[in-house]
Amino acid sequence: MKKEISIAYPDNQRKLYFKNSPDCIYPFWHKSVGIHKTGKNFPVMVAKKFFNDLGYETLDDYLLVRCPRKRPKNLGFKKLCKIFGEEKIQRLIKESRYILNIQPGGDPDLFVYNKKTKETFFVEVKENDKVTENQKKLFPIIEKYLATVYVARVISFNKNNRKVK
């Protein structure tokens, strides 16, 4: 998987995000449960703002292949079914079942789309971690039925004086 995007953020914004400061330029995650309670969703919010600023709409609270019992009531899942068609979504779910029986989860962090151009893609956001083995198996299936999956590498402007490519 070599479809990567680099997104840089100013260091001070991370601090403002964790303080829930109104001066933070990134949207705050709307749920304070699970990993999101600890702010591990900060990189996802950086990517969300990046794509929103480019004119895309983003879904960050959707279920695609995980949580089968909750999926039918999930508004994000319903939106994906409307965009791609329920038949394609069900084929994706069926083909990914074996992978999910071994290790659940794996949905990309964001679904990104443009209503006018009909452009759609998924984004898995990574900061200091790597794509999991489960995701390496699942993402090609998502691409087969729905849309490209990109990896967005979120980095600090100041981290080791690295520059965005």
Secondary structure, DSSP 8 states (H G I E B T S, - for coil): ---EEEEEE-HHHHHHHHTT-TT--S---S--SHHHHTTTTHHHHHHHHHHHHTT-EEE-S--SSS-TTTGGG-HHHHHHHHHH-HHHHHHHHHHHHHHHHHS-----SEEEE-TTT--EEEEEEESSS---HHHHHHHHHHHHHT--EEEEEEEETTGGG----
